[in-house]
Amino acid sequence: MLTALEMILVCLVAQAALTDLTLRKIPNVLILSGLLLALILHSLAGHHGAVAQQWLAGAVTGLFLFLPLYLLRGMAAGDVKLLAMVGAFLGPLATLKVAALATLFGGMLALVMLLWTGRWRQAWRNVWTLCAPVCWRCLGVPMQAVPLPAVASVGGIPYGVAIALATASTVLLA
């Protein structure tokens, strides 16, 4: 039996996934309302220190897990904020599980999208262009890193879907 906290979380991440699929954006209103609902529900639960332990620690954990990917331009800000919201509901330990599962689901989603759109050859060329200088350098050949041109991207993925699948899996299978 799911608690109210878990049911609300599953509904919020499902809405985030649908919005990410259709608009390729996760609205801040959804994230902020989720953070506020998590704070209220943790406060109403009446556990001593639950707000500090679960809500704040989970939100900070979720934020800082995907923040490096955002700073490296590998993920959108909405995805980072969505994981912070999930963390506010679940707490820091479950957020680690969600992030690990989201990484797996995101990788599978990326592979499916590459095969579906037929851009896997360009993706392989991009990986080779980025990794070849490192491989040559490991063999002792001095080389400079070659950045990819801006048009060489094979596209983005709606990572909110991966986070939603990981969250639902973690909550429903717990």
NUROTOR-9150 format. One record per atom (N, C-alpha, C): residue number from 1; atom name; x, y, z. Coordinates in Angstrom, 3 decimals, padded with zeros to 6 digits. Example, Ala and Ser with C-alpha at 12.3 -4.5 7.8 and 13.67 -1.06 7.14 Angstrom:
BEGIN
> num, atome, X, Y, Z
> 1, N, 013.190, -005.690, 007.800
> 1, CA, 012.300, -004.500, 007.800
> 1, C, 013.200, -003.300, 007.800
> 2, N, 012.850, -002.250, 007.080
> 2, CA, 013.670, -001.060, 007.140
> 2, C, 012.900, 000.030, 007.870
END
This chain:
BEGIN
> num, atome, X, Y, Z
> 1, N, 000.842, -001.184, 000.000
> 1, CA, 000.000, 000.000, 000.000
> 1, C, 000.886, 001.246, 000.000
> 2, N, 000.628, 002.114, -000.915
> 2, CA, 001.400, 003.342, -001.016
> 2, C, 000.904, 004.382, -000.023
> 3, N, 001.832, 005.128, 000.521
> 3, CA, 001.452, 006.235, 001.396
> 3, C, 001.044, 007.430, 000.533
> 4, N, 000.459, 008.428, 001.168
> 4, CA, 000.062, 009.635, 000.441
> 4, C, 001.281, 010.318, -000.161
> 5, N, 002.378, 010.303, 000.562
> 5, CA, 003.617, 010.906, 000.085
> 5, C, 004.070, 010.240, -001.215
> 6, N, 004.019, 008.914, -001.246
> 6, CA, 004.463, 008.172, -002.427
> 6, C, 003.507, 008.336, -003.607
> 7, N, 002.203, 008.360, -003.332
> 7, CA, 001.227, 008.540, -004.416
> 7, C, 001.367, 009.910, -005.062
> 8, N, 001.540, 010.925, -004.235
> 8, CA, 001.712, 012.277, -004.774
> 8, C, 002.995, 012.355, -005.589
> 9, N, 004.060, 011.740, -005.099
> 9, CA, 005.330, 011.754, -005.817
> 9, C, 005.216, 011.075, -007.173
> 10, N, 004.571, 009.921, -007.218
> 10, CA, 004.411, 009.212, -008.492
> 10, C, 003.598, 010.049, -009.469
> 11, N, 002.552, 010.708, -008.992
> 11, CA, 001.749, 011.579, -009.868
> 11, C, 002.574, 012.764, -010.382
> 12, N, 003.381, 013.352, -009.513
> 12, CA, 004.199, 014.500, -009.922
> 12, C, 005.254, 014.111, -010.955
> 13, N, 005.941, 012.986, -010.745
> 13, CA, 006.966, 012.598, -011.717
> 13, C, 006.341, 012.123, -013.028
> 14, N, 005.136, 011.548, -012.957
> 14, CA, 004.435, 011.180, -014.191
> 14, C, 004.078, 012.431, -014.993
> 15, N, 003.614, 013.465, -014.303
> 15, CA, 003.321, 014.736, -014.978
> 15, C, 004.593, 015.349, -015.555
> 16, N, 005.683, 015.280, -014.811
> 16, CA, 006.957, 015.808, -015.309
> 16, C, 007.411, 015.051, -016.552
> 17, N, 007.245, 013.739, -016.560
> 17, CA, 007.645, 012.937, -017.721
> 17, C, 006.808, 013.283, -018.948
> 18, N, 005.499, 013.423, -018.754
> 18, CA, 004.632, 013.775, -019.882
> 18, C, 004.956, 015.162, -020.430
> 19, N, 005.205, 016.099, -019.533
> 19, CA, 005.548, 017.450, -019.961
> 19, C, 006.896, 017.463, -020.673
> 20, N, 007.845, 016.685, -020.169
> 20, CA, 009.159, 016.617, -020.801
> 20, C, 009.070, 015.983, -022.182
> 21, N, 008.204, 014.999, -022.334
> 21, CA, 008.028, 014.376, -023.649
> 21, C, 007.393, 015.327, -024.662
> 22, N, 006.382, 016.072, -024.217
> 22, CA, 005.650, 016.918, -025.160
> 22, C, 006.312, 018.271, -025.390
> 23, N, 006.770, 018.915, -024.327
> 23, CA, 007.315, 020.272, -024.446
> 23, C, 008.833, 020.334, -024.343
> 24, N, 009.449, 019.208, -023.950
> 24, CA, 010.896, 019.139, -023.706
> 24, C, 011.321, 020.140, -022.634
> 25, N, 010.471, 020.295, -021.633
> 25, CA, 010.723, 021.215, -020.530
> 25, C, 009.941, 020.719, -019.315
> 26, N, 010.549, 020.861, -018.142
> 26, CA, 009.865, 020.528, -016.890
> 26, C, 009.585, 021.851, -016.187
> 27, N, 008.307, 022.199, -016.004
> 27, CA, 007.968, 023.515, -015.462
> 27, C, 008.432, 023.698, -014.010
> 28, N, 008.887, 024.909, -013.727
> 28, CA, 009.300, 025.246, -012.363
> 28, C, 008.130, 025.179, -011.388
> 29, N, 006.922, 025.458, -011.869
> 29, CA, 005.736, 025.410, -011.007
> 29, C, 005.545, 023.989, -010.475
> 30, N, 005.763, 023.007, -011.323
> 30, CA, 005.633, 021.614, -010.905
> 30, C, 006.685, 021.263, -009.851
> 31, N, 007.908, 021.707, -010.065
> 31, CA, 008.997, 021.423, -009.121
> 31, C, 008.738, 022.116, -007.778
> 32, N, 008.393, 023.397, -007.841
> 32, CA, 008.179, 024.150, -006.597
> 32, C, 006.981, 023.627, -005.808
> 33, N, 005.907, 023.279, -006.514
> 33, CA, 004.749, 022.729, -005.801
> 33, C, 005.083, 021.369, -005.193
> 34, N, 005.885, 020.589, -005.875
> 34, CA, 006.313, 019.308, -005.321
> 34, C, 007.184, 019.484, -004.092
> 35, N, 008.098, 020.444, -004.145
> 35, CA, 008.939, 020.713, -002.970
> 35, C, 008.098, 021.170, -001.781
> 36, N, 007.132, 022.024, -002.050
> 36, CA, 006.257, 022.516, -000.984
> 36, C, 005.380, 021.394, -000.416
> 37, N, 004.838, 020.558, -001.297
> 37, CA, 004.021, 019.433, -000.827
> 37, C, 004.842, 018.465, 000.012
> 38, N, 006.067, 018.198, -000.408
> 38, CA, 006.926, 017.301, 000.369
> 38, C, 007.215, 017.884, 001.749
> 39, N, 007.475, 019.188, 001.797
> 39, CA, 007.737, 019.843, 003.075
> 39, C, 006.522, 019.754, 003.998
> 40, N, 005.348, 020.017, 003.454
> 40, CA, 004.119, 019.961, 004.248
> 40, C, 003.853, 018.537, 004.735
> 41, N, 003.999, 017.559, 003.859
> 41, CA, 003.708, 016.181, 004.249
> 41, C, 004.716, 015.651, 005.262
> 42, N, 005.977, 016.019, 005.114
> 42, CA, 006.968, 015.606, 006.117
> 42, C, 006.684, 016.279, 007.458
> 43, N, 006.257, 017.523, 007.421
> 43, CA, 005.927, 018.226, 008.673
> 43, C, 004.706, 017.615, 009.345
> 44, N, 003.707, 017.232, 008.552
> 44, CA, 002.497, 016.631, 009.110
> 44, C, 002.730, 015.216, 009.634
> 45, N, 003.756, 014.551, 009.120
> 45, CA, 004.040, 013.183, 009.579
> 45, C, 004.414, 013.165, 011.045
> 46, N, 004.951, 014.283, 011.540
> 46, CA, 005.204, 014.410, 012.960
> 46, C, 006.459, 013.730, 013.470
> 47, N, 007.302, 013.241, 012.574
> 47, CA, 008.540, 012.627, 013.021
> 47, C, 009.519, 013.712, 013.460
> 48, N, 010.191, 013.467, 014.568
> 48, CA, 011.143, 014.438, 015.095
> 48, C, 012.326, 014.557, 014.125
> 49, N, 012.555, 015.741, 013.622
> 49, CA, 013.678, 015.991, 012.713
> 49, C, 013.460, 015.507, 011.294
> 50, N, 012.227, 015.117, 010.954
> 50, CA, 011.968, 014.595, 009.605
> 50, C, 012.195, 015.648, 008.541
> 51, N, 011.875, 016.888, 008.858
> 51, CA, 012.050, 017.949, 007.862
> 51, C, 013.521, 018.098, 007.516
> 52, N, 014.366, 018.136, 008.539
> 52, CA, 015.800, 018.310, 008.289
> 52, C, 016.408, 017.064, 007.663
> 53, N, 016.033, 015.898, 008.158
> 53, CA, 016.653, 014.671, 007.680
> 53, C, 016.155, 014.262, 006.309
> 54, N, 014.880, 014.229, 006.124
> 54, CA, 014.317, 013.728, 004.875
> 54, C, 014.229, 014.812, 003.795
> 55, N, 013.524, 015.874, 004.081
> 55, CA, 013.238, 016.876, 003.060
> 55, C, 014.495, 017.598, 002.607
> 56, N, 015.183, 018.224, 003.525
> 56, CA, 016.349, 019.035, 003.160
> 56, C, 017.506, 018.175, 002.665
> 57, N, 017.828, 017.120, 003.384
> 57, CA, 018.946, 016.264, 002.974
> 57, C, 018.662, 015.591, 001.637
> 58, N, 017.419, 015.162, 001.425
> 58, CA, 017.058, 014.539, 000.154
> 58, C, 017.116, 015.516, -001.001
> 59, N, 016.608, 016.718, -000.781
> 59, CA, 016.625, 017.726, -001.843
> 59, C, 018.055, 018.117, -002.207
> 60, N, 018.898, 018.288, -001.212
> 60, CA, 020.295, 018.651, -001.474
> 60, C, 021.015, 017.506, -002.171
> 61, N, 020.752, 016.277, -001.742
> 61, CA, 021.364, 015.116, -002.398
> 61, C, 020.951, 015.047, -003.857
> 62, N, 019.664, 015.173, -004.124
> 62, CA, 019.186, 015.129, -005.501
> 62, C, 019.752, 016.248, -006.350
> 63, N, 019.869, 017.424, -005.777
> 63, CA, 020.406, 018.559, -006.519
> 63, C, 021.864, 018.336, -006.890
> 64, N, 022.661, 017.904, -005.926
> 64, CA, 024.093, 017.797, -006.175
> 64, C, 024.495, 016.528, -006.920
> 65, N, 023.614, 015.541, -007.029
> 65, CA, 023.961, 014.351, -007.804
> 65, C, 024.034, 014.637, -009.298
> 66, N, 023.082, 015.418, -009.806
> 66, CA, 023.054, 015.685, -011.245
> 66, C, 023.590, 017.065, -011.608
> 67, N, 023.947, 017.878, -010.630
> 67, CA, 024.473, 019.215, -010.915
> 67, C, 025.737, 019.193, -011.781
> 68, N, 026.685, 018.269, -011.554
> 68, CA, 027.859, 018.243, -012.445
> 68, C, 027.493, 017.991, -013.903
> 69, N, 026.491, 017.163, -014.138
> 69, CA, 026.068, 016.920, -015.522
> 69, C, 025.475, 018.173, -016.151
> 70, N, 024.772, 018.951, -015.354
> 70, CA, 024.237, 020.217, -015.861
> 70, C, 025.376, 021.187, -016.174
> 71, N, 026.355, 021.263, -015.288
> 71, CA, 027.475, 022.183, -015.499
> 71, C, 028.315, 021.789, -016.712
> 72, N, 028.335, 020.506, -017.051
> 72, CA, 029.049, 020.041, -018.246
> 72, C, 028.167, 020.061, -019.496
> 73, N, 026.963, 020.603, -019.365
> 73, CA, 025.984, 020.726, -020.449
> 73, C, 025.493, 019.372, -020.970
> 74, N, 025.491, 018.388, -020.079
> 74, CA, 025.002, 017.075, -020.459
> 74, C, 023.572, 016.822, -020.015
> 75, N, 022.998, 017.772, -019.290
> 75, CA, 021.648, 017.606, -018.763
> 75, C, 021.023, 018.985, -018.586
> 76, N, 019.722, 019.032, -018.719
> 76, CA, 019.013, 020.302, -018.556
> 76, C, 018.755, 020.592, -017.080
> 77, N, 018.534, 021.850, -016.773
> 77, CA, 018.316, 022.271, -015.387
> 77, C, 017.038, 021.671, -014.804
> 78, N, 016.012, 021.499, -015.615
> 78, CA, 014.758, 020.925, -015.125
> 78, C, 014.937, 019.509, -014.611
> 79, N, 015.814, 018.742, -015.253
> 79, CA, 016.075, 017.377, -014.803
> 79, C, 016.771, 017.370, -013.451
> 80, N, 017.691, 018.297, -013.260
> 80, CA, 018.398, 018.408, -011.978
> 80, C, 017.409, 018.790, -010.874
> 81, N, 016.558, 019.765, -011.165
> 81, CA, 015.571, 020.206, -010.170
> 81, C, 014.542, 019.111, -009.889
> 82, N, 014.215, 018.311, -010.905
> 82, CA, 013.263, 017.217, -010.701
> 82, C, 013.836, 016.189, -009.729
> 83, N, 015.116, 015.860, -009.864
> 83, CA, 015.709, 014.914, -008.931
> 83, C, 015.788, 015.510, -007.528
> 84, N, 015.983, 016.814, -007.418
> 84, CA, 015.963, 017.459, -006.107
> 84, C, 014.579, 017.339, -005.473
> 85, N, 013.528, 017.496, -006.276
> 85, CA, 012.171, 017.346, -005.765
> 85, C, 011.920, 015.899, -005.322
> 86, N, 012.369, 014.948, -006.116
> 86, CA, 012.226, 013.540, -005.744
> 86, C, 012.952, 013.276, -004.426
> 87, N, 014.127, 013.866, -004.286
> 87, CA, 014.883, 013.711, -003.053
> 87, C, 014.166, 014.288, -001.850
> 88, N, 013.466, 015.389, -002.045
> 88, CA, 012.714, 015.992, -000.948
> 88, C, 011.613, 015.058, -000.457
> 89, N, 011.057, 014.261, -001.334
> 89, CA, 010.033, 013.301, -000.940
> 89, C, 010.640, 012.056, -000.295
> 90, N, 011.703, 011.529, -000.894
> 90, CA, 012.198, 010.209, -000.503
> 90, C, 013.327, 010.205, 000.507
> 91, N, 014.072, 011.286, 000.607
> 91, CA, 015.226, 011.298, 001.494
> 91, C, 016.494, 010.949, 000.735
> 92, N, 017.645, 011.111, 001.377
> 92, CA, 018.911, 010.981, 000.662
> 92, C, 019.244, 009.570, 000.180
> 93, N, 018.967, 008.538, 000.965
> 93, CA, 019.351, 007.185, 000.539
> 93, C, 018.536, 006.696, -000.653
> 94, N, 017.253, 006.909, -000.617
> 94, CA, 016.415, 006.500, -001.746
> 94, C, 016.719, 007.344, -002.977
> 95, N, 017.161, 008.587, -002.778
> 95, CA, 017.518, 009.440, -003.906
> 95, C, 018.742, 008.889, -004.626
> 96, N, 019.665, 008.321, -003.888
> 96, CA, 020.819, 007.675, -004.518
> 96, C, 020.378, 006.511, -005.401
> 97, N, 019.407, 005.734, -004.918
> 97, CA, 018.878, 004.622, -005.713
> 97, C, 018.189, 005.137, -006.975
> 98, N, 017.392, 006.190, -006.818
> 98, CA, 016.683, 006.760, -007.963
> 98, C, 017.686, 007.283, -008.996
> 99, N, 018.735, 007.956, -008.543
> 99, CA, 019.733, 008.497, -009.468
> 99, C, 020.446, 007.379, -010.215
> 100, N, 020.787, 006.292, -009.519
> 100, CA, 021.450, 005.168, -010.184
> 100, C, 020.528, 004.530, -011.221
> 101, N, 019.270, 004.315, -010.846
> 101, CA, 018.309, 003.745, -011.796
> 101, C, 018.033, 004.696, -012.954
> 102, N, 017.950, 005.990, -012.664
> 102, CA, 017.707, 006.970, -013.730
> 102, C, 018.857, 006.981, -014.722
> 103, N, 020.070, 006.782, -014.235
> 103, CA, 021.221, 006.708, -015.139
> 103, C, 021.100, 005.492, -016.057
> 104, N, 020.685, 004.362, -015.501
> 104, CA, 020.499, 003.168, -016.329
> 104, C, 019.359, 003.346, -017.333
> 105, N, 018.213, 003.842, -016.843
> 105, CA, 017.076, 004.064, -017.740
> 105, C, 017.408, 005.117, -018.805
> 106, N, 018.129, 006.153, -018.401
> 106, CA, 018.514, 007.194, -019.356
> 106, C, 019.441, 006.663, -020.435
> 107, N, 020.373, 005.797, -020.052
> 107, CA, 021.259, 005.187, -021.042
> 107, C, 020.496, 004.315, -022.024
> 108, N, 019.552, 003.529, -021.504
> 108, CA, 018.741, 002.691, -022.395
> 108, C, 017.879, 003.559, -023.312
> 109, N, 017.308, 004.628, -022.760
> 109, CA, 016.493, 005.543, -023.557
> 109, C, 017.335, 006.205, -024.649
> 110, N, 018.554, 006.580, -024.316
> 110, CA, 019.436, 007.203, -025.304
> 110, C, 019.761, 006.222, -026.429
> 111, N, 020.051, 004.968, -026.089
> 111, CA, 020.346, 003.977, -027.121
> 111, C, 019.142, 003.737, -028.027
> 112, N, 017.965, 003.635, -027.434
> 112, CA, 016.751, 003.435, -028.234
> 112, C, 016.528, 004.625, -029.161
> 113, N, 016.710, 005.837, -028.644
> 113, CA, 016.499, 007.027, -029.478
> 113, C, 017.534, 007.114, -030.595
> 114, N, 018.789, 006.725, -030.320
> 114, CA, 019.813, 006.728, -031.365
> 114, C, 019.480, 005.732, -032.463
> 115, N, 019.025, 004.553, -032.080
> 115, CA, 018.654, 003.557, -033.081
> 115, C, 017.397, 003.978, -033.839
> 116, N, 016.434, 004.553, -033.136
> 116, CA, 015.173, 004.958, -033.759
> 116, C, 015.386, 006.071, -034.784
> 117, N, 016.217, 007.050, -034.430
> 117, CA, 016.437, 008.175, -035.340
> 117, C, 017.526, 007.894, -036.370
> 118, N, 018.264, 006.808, -036.210
> 118, CA, 019.319, 006.472, -037.158
> 118, C, 020.571, 007.317, -037.004
> 119, N, 020.758, 007.922, -035.846
> 119, CA, 021.919, 008.794, -035.641
> 119, C, 023.027, 008.104, -034.862
> 120, N, 023.004, 006.777, -034.770
> 120, CA, 023.998, 006.064, -033.992
> 120, C, 025.385, 006.160, -034.617
> 121, N, 025.465, 006.270, -035.946
> 121, CA, 026.787, 006.415, -036.590
> 121, C, 027.437, 007.741, -036.194
> 122, N, 026.644, 008.816, -036.205
> 122, CA, 027.173, 010.112, -035.798
> 122, C, 027.565, 010.092, -034.324
> 123, N, 026.785, 009.410, -033.498
> 123, CA, 027.117, 009.303, -032.072
> 123, C, 028.440, 008.560, -031.894
> 124, N, 028.636, 007.489, -032.649
> 124, CA, 029.891, 006.746, -032.561
> 124, C, 031.069, 007.613, -033.008
> 125, N, 030.867, 008.393, -034.079
> 125, CA, 031.939, 009.309, -034.532
> 125, C, 032.258, 010.352, -033.464
> 126, N, 031.232, 010.857, -032.789
> 126, CA, 031.451, 011.834, -031.714
> 126, C, 032.260, 011.229, -030.568
> 127, N, 031.907, 010.006, -030.180
> 127, CA, 032.634, 009.337, -029.096
> 127, C, 034.081, 009.123, -029.504
> 128, N, 034.306, 008.679, -030.738
> 128, CA, 035.668, 008.452, -031.214
> 128, C, 036.462, 009.763, -031.272
> 129, N, 035.833, 010.822, -031.727
> 129, CA, 036.518, 012.125, -031.809
> 129, C, 036.932, 012.615, -030.421
> 130, N, 036.091, 012.368, -029.430
> 130, CA, 036.411, 012.795, -028.069
> 130, C, 037.443, 011.886, -027.395
> 131, N, 037.375, 010.593, -027.662
> 131, CA, 038.223, 009.640, -026.944
> 131, C, 039.560, 009.362, -027.621
> 132, N, 039.659, 009.544, -028.917
> 132, CA, 040.897, 009.216, -029.628
> 132, C, 042.112, 009.966, -029.080
> 133, N, 042.043, 011.287, -028.850
> 133, CA, 043.229, 011.954, -028.297
> 133, C, 043.667, 011.402, -026.942
> 134, N, 042.710, 011.016, -026.110
> 134, CA, 043.044, 010.451, -024.798
> 134, C, 043.732, 009.102, -024.982
> 135, N, 043.204, 008.284, -025.878
> 135, CA, 043.811, 006.969, -026.134
> 135, C, 045.228, 007.125, -026.686
> 136, N, 045.409, 008.030, -027.636
> 136, CA, 046.748, 008.253, -028.188
> 136, C, 047.698, 008.776, -027.111
> 137, N, 047.203, 009.650, -026.254
> 137, CA, 048.033, 010.186, -025.171
> 137, C, 048.446, 009.084, -024.200
> 138, N, 047.545, 008.141, -023.940
> 138, CA, 047.891, 007.009, -023.058
> 138, C, 048.987, 006.138, -023.672
> 139, N, 049.060, 006.109, -024.993
> 139, CA, 050.110, 005.350, -025.675
> 139, C, 051.403, 006.143, -025.806
> 140, N, 051.406, 007.380, -025.335
> 140, CA, 052.619, 008.183, -025.347
> 140, C, 052.734, 009.166, -026.493
> 141, N, 051.717, 009.255, -027.329
> 141, CA, 051.741, 010.185, -028.452
> 141, C, 051.160, 011.517, -027.986
> 142, N, 051.925, 012.602, -028.050
> 142, CA, 051.378, 013.899, -027.610
> 142, C, 050.346, 014.407, -028.609
> 143, N, 049.137, 014.680, -028.119
> 143, CA, 048.054, 015.180, -028.977
> 143, C, 047.229, 016.183, -028.194
> 144, N, 046.537, 017.012, -028.914
> 144, CA, 045.628, 017.982, -028.316
> 144, C, 044.195, 017.456, -028.437
> 145, N, 043.371, 017.772, -027.452
> 145, CA, 041.959, 017.406, -027.507
> 145, C, 041.279, 018.201, -028.605
> 146, N, 040.378, 017.544, -029.323
> 146, CA, 039.662, 018.178, -030.421
> 146, C, 038.204, 018.337, -030.016
> 147, N, 037.734, 019.574, -029.836
> 147, CA, 036.324, 019.743, -029.466
> 147, C, 035.408, 019.466, -030.646
> 148, N, 034.231, 018.970, -030.332
> 148, CA, 033.238, 018.729, -031.375
> 148, C, 032.617, 020.043, -031.811
> 149, N, 032.326, 020.173, -033.093
> 149, CA, 031.572, 021.360, -033.504
> 149, C, 030.176, 021.332, -032.891
> 150, N, 029.578, 022.492, -032.740
> 150, CA, 028.263, 022.605, -032.087
> 150, C, 027.179, 021.837, -032.833
> 151, N, 027.306, 021.679, -034.130
> 151, CA, 026.266, 020.999, -034.905
> 151, C, 026.412, 019.483, -034.868
> 152, N, 027.424, 018.955, -034.203
> 152, CA, 027.660, 017.520, -034.213
> 152, C, 026.822, 016.758, -033.194
> 153, N, 026.022, 017.427, -032.392
> 153, CA, 025.208, 016.751, -031.400
> 153, C, 024.176, 015.856, -032.077
> 154, N, 023.933, 014.723, -031.468
> 154, CA, 022.933, 013.818, -032.029
> 154, C, 021.579, 014.002, -031.362
> 155, N, 021.446, 015.050, -030.557
> 155, CA, 020.155, 015.381, -029.957
> 155, C, 020.115, 015.072, -028.479
> 156, N, 019.112, 015.618, -027.830
> 156, CA, 018.937, 015.396, -026.398
> 156, C, 017.856, 014.365, -026.141
> 157, N, 017.796, 013.911, -024.913
> 157, CA, 016.756, 012.961, -024.545
> 157, C, 015.893, 013.578, -023.455
> 158, N, 014.630, 013.215, -023.404
> 158, CA, 013.766, 013.699, -022.321
> 158, C, 014.081, 012.928, -021.036
> 159, N, 015.070, 013.411, -020.297
> 159, CA, 015.569, 012.691, -019.126
> 159, C, 014.554, 012.647, -017.992
> 160, N, 013.542, 013.499, -018.046
> 160, CA, 012.473, 013.435, -017.056
> 160, C, 011.762, 012.093, -017.084
> 161, N, 011.716, 011.466, -018.258
> 161, CA, 011.106, 010.138, -018.381
> 161, C, 011.929, 009.116, -017.600
> 162, N, 013.247, 009.187, -017.733
> 162, CA, 014.122, 008.249, -017.017
> 162, C, 014.005, 008.447, -015.509
> 163, N, 013.943, 009.698, -015.071
> 163, CA, 013.811, 009.975, -013.635
> 163, C, 012.451, 009.480, -013.128
> 164, N, 011.408, 009.671, -013.926
> 164, CA, 010.076, 009.206, -013.531
> 164, C, 010.030, 007.681, -013.441
> 165, N, 010.618, 006.987, -014.410
> 165, CA, 010.649, 005.525, -014.368
> 165, C, 011.442, 005.023, -013.160
> 166, N, 012.557, 005.673, -012.887
> 166, CA, 013.385, 005.270, -011.749
> 166, C, 012.661, 005.533, -010.434
> 167, N, 011.981, 006.654, -010.346
> 167, CA, 011.241, 006.979, -009.121
> 167, C, 010.100, 005.999, -008.901
> 168, N, 009.329, 005.749, -009.958
> 168, CA, 008.209, 004.797, -009.837
> 168, C, 008.720, 003.413, -009.485
> 169, N, 009.817, 002.990, -010.075
> 169, CA, 010.389, 001.680, -009.747
> 169, C, 010.815, 001.603, -008.293
> 170, N, 011.469, 002.646, -007.823
> 170, CA, 011.942, 002.658, -006.439
> 170, C, 010.780, 002.665, -005.463
> 171, N, 009.758, 003.454, -005.746
> 171, CA, 008.615, 003.556, -004.821
> 171, C, 007.748, 002.308, -004.870
> 172, N, 007.459, 001.820, -006.062
> 172, CA, 006.524, 000.695, -006.186
> 172, C, 007.147, -000.636, -005.793
> 173, N, 008.456, -000.758, -005.957
> 173, CA, 009.112, -002.027, -005.618
> 173, C, 009.714, -002.055, -004.227
> 174, N, 009.527, -000.963, -003.484
> 174, CA, 010.095, -000.928, -002.119
> 174, C, 009.291, -001.781, -001.170
END
